[in-house]
Every structure is written in C-alpha cells, then in structure tokens.
Amino acid sequence: MSAEQIPLAKPVLGEEEERAVVEVLRSGQLSLGPRLGEFERDFASAVGAAHASAVSSGTAGLHLALRAVGVQDGDEVVTSPFSFVASANVVLLERARPVFADIDPLTLNLDPDAASAAIGERTKALLPVHIFGYPADMAAFDAIAARHGLGVVEDACEALGASYPGGDAVGSRPNPAVFAFYANKQLTTGEGGMVTTGDAAVKQRVDSERNQGRAPNMDWLDHDRLGFNYRLSDLACAIGSAQVGRLARLLSSRARVAALYREALDGIEGLTLPCEDRGDATRGWFVFVVQLPRDIERDEVIRALASRGIQSKPYLPAIHLMSFYRERFGHREGEFPVCEDVAARSIALPFFPEMSDAQVERVAGELRAVLARAPA
Ligand SMILES: Cc1ncc(COP(=O)(O)O)c(C=O)c1O
C-alpha cells in the first residue's frame, strides 16, 4: 500500500464561501459592487485598522503602498533579502532600487542595525517584511524612519493574525501594511490583497490608483491621475468576508498544527525550528519552515521526503542571489551571510489548518528518519 500523500498547503473553504459566491453571481454585480466595501470594513475591523483597500494581489498592494509613501524613480528602499521576491520587485516597478540589508538570525526579519547602516542619501523608505508571520521590530524601524525622514511600508503578506509587542494586531499601525490572499495564505480569495492604513489620504490614493486613477467621486471614464487595474472582484471579496467571519478559527487551527510540530520535532540535533514568540509579540502562523543541520544535503532530504509521500520545498531563496538580481545589480555570495546561511538550509514542511495529529507525526517521524540516515 502506498503511503498517504501529504501536500505542502491546502486551503479550507466552506459552505459560507459557496453561499457568498452564488449570491454575488445572482446579483449580477461582479466587480465594484457592495461586497468590496463590505470586505474592506470586515478586514479593517479584524485587524484594528482605520482604513483598508482591497486589491488584486499582495504585489499590487505593495506597489501602491510604496507609491503612497512617495517612492519614485531614482529613490532607494531598504528591505530584506530573505523574502518572497515580490517585496523587492515592487520597488523596481517604480524605477527605485531595493537596497538589501542582512536579517536577524533568530526572527529572520530585517535587522534594524543592518538596515540603518544601509541608509544613504537616496533612501526614501523602509520595507520590512514580517517573514513567516513573525512581526518585524517596528519600534526600531519607526525610530530609524523618524531619524532619517523615511516612509515605512510593512510587508504583512504572510502575517495575518500576528501582533506586535503590546498586543496590537499587525496592520493596525498608521503606516501602510499589505496583506496577501493567495491560496496558501491564512485567508484566501484565490488571488488578492489588502492595504491597511491609518491615513485617509493614503486610502483615497490607493483606491484611485487601483482603479486606473479614478477618484471615488468621479464619473465613469474620468481619471485625474495615472492608475492601474489592481481591483479585486466582488466574487473574491465575498469569499474574503466569509473567511474573515471565521478567521479566529482558521488562525487557531494553524497555531495548533505549529505546536504539534514543535513537540514532534523537539530534540533533533542541529535542526532549527521557527523562533518562539518573544516578549508579547505573536506570530500569525503561515508556514512551518525549519533550517536543516549544516552539512546536510537539502535536496536529498527533499527527495527522500517526496519518496515517502511528503511534499517540502526550499523556502526561501535569497533574493539578491536570484539570477535577475545578480545580473541587474551585480550581487554575489557573501554579501548577507546570515540570510545566505538560512536560505541555504530552510525547507517548508506541509502546513495547513486541517492537518491531523497523525499527519504531523508522520511528517516529523519521516524527517527524523531521513536526517538520521543523511550523510554528514
Ligand atoms: C512576503 C511576501 N511578500 C509579497 C507577496 C506577494 O503577494 P501576492 O502573491 O499576492 O502578489 C507574498 C506572497 O506570496 C509574500 O509572501
């Protein structure tokens, strides 16, 4: 008998989503209808944000958020090389330059001291990423931004459900924060994103630029600025609202799986687990990424797990070492040693809210067995 296949991720979709989608289909208003504002209000209230703007993806949201804090041609934005490539790409979309700085070895987030050292005359903004749902040190980034007069955009694409030290939810601060709703995320609309902000003017600008530069009070086909089609359909918004309705359950299921993993993987020599919450900051569980012991062939481990029916993947590669970034900016190995070490050793294990205790134990048991056999 072949072993059960355990995928990396699996969205949880319920009857609420089905009902909501059918309702929108029957309404005939598939975009720019009432579900857009509803989803924005539901989401803003879930994270304690003053305003929220739904957009077509996290990437679209980051792009508009950078424009909203004034990033332009020729500027520099200091950000993390240990992220999904979108957080650097969006800087290039505005013909600005992403300037990387190394990460903290524990949280894997942009290191504030390294970020501070990377600031130059052209720096316009900081773009910390709450990687794997663990909140970046925003108090430190606020202090740096204040000292240098910089804008701040948070990449919260992986961090729904996280909270900063002090207990406020990620997304509730005055600066723009951007969430993503791709199928593997805590909340999914298939594709989608949200920009939260404390500033009504930023909300207004994002709303206009996602819709070809049309102000909300303008007539059809009148536009007073350059914009994009970054709209999110009412179908997607309806799915989003249904998921906000059971967000607490979705998040606690993920936290349950993470706690099971932590227990099941305890004590494997050289294996680094995601950092525990520090102080009263809390992670919004998105993925379960472990760093393999040094000198272990990562690809071998991934292959061995796959042969036992378990999906895993390298997660994440260092952005500055991707071919496009090497060629465009001349990046080389050795520039950001902490990031490079972590990126070379990390793998994502299967992680989704409905993982059973037995599935977690099987993944952990197989990983333990594979590592015990791997050549040192
Ligand atoms: C850290 C980070 N930034 C940005 C994005 C981009 O989001 P999207 O795929 O919705 O454009 C993602 C999503 O995968 C992400 O994980």
The ligand as an SDF file (V2000), in Angstrom:
LIG
                    3D

 16 16  0  0  0  0  0  0  0  0999 V2000
    6.4470   38.1530    1.8880 C   0  0  0  0  0  0  0  0  0  0  0  0
    5.5470   38.2690    0.6920 C   0  0  0  0  0  0  0  0  0  0  0  0
    5.5030   39.4330    0.0220 N   0  0  0  0  0  0  0  0  0  0  0  0
    4.7100   39.5990   -1.0470 C   0  0  0  0  0  0  0  0  0  0  0  0
    3.9080   38.6010   -1.5220 C   0  0  0  0  0  0  0  0  0  0  0  0
    3.1070   38.8330   -2.7640 C   0  0  0  0  0  0  0  0  0  0  0  0
    1.7650   38.5310   -2.6630 O   0  0  0  0  0  0  0  0  0  0  0  0
    0.9550   38.0540   -3.9740 P   0  0  0  0  0  0  0  0  0  0  0  0
    1.4370   36.6980   -4.3290 O   0  0  0  0  0  0  0  0  0  0  0  0
   -0.4730   38.0640   -3.5020 O   0  0  0  0  0  0  0  0  0  0  0  0
    1.1810   39.0730   -5.0250 O   0  0  0  0  0  0  0  0  0  0  0  0
    3.8990   37.3670   -0.8470 C   0  0  0  0  0  0  0  0  0  0  0  0
    3.0030   36.2850   -1.2780 C   0  0  0  0  0  0  0  0  0  0  0  0
    3.2940   35.2180   -1.6370 O   0  0  0  0  0  0  0  0  0  0  0  0
    4.7610   37.1850    0.2700 C   0  0  0  0  0  0  0  0  0  0  0  0
    4.8230   36.0070    0.9070 O   0  0  0  0  0  0  0  0  0  0  0  0
  1  2  1  0
  2  3  1  0
  2 15  2  0
  3  4  2  0
  4  5  1  0
  5  6  1  0
  5 12  2  0
  6  7  1  0
  7  8  1  0
  8  9  2  0
  8 10  1  0
  8 11  1  0
 12 13  1  0
 12 15  1  0
 13 14  2  0
 15 16  1  0
M  END
$$$$
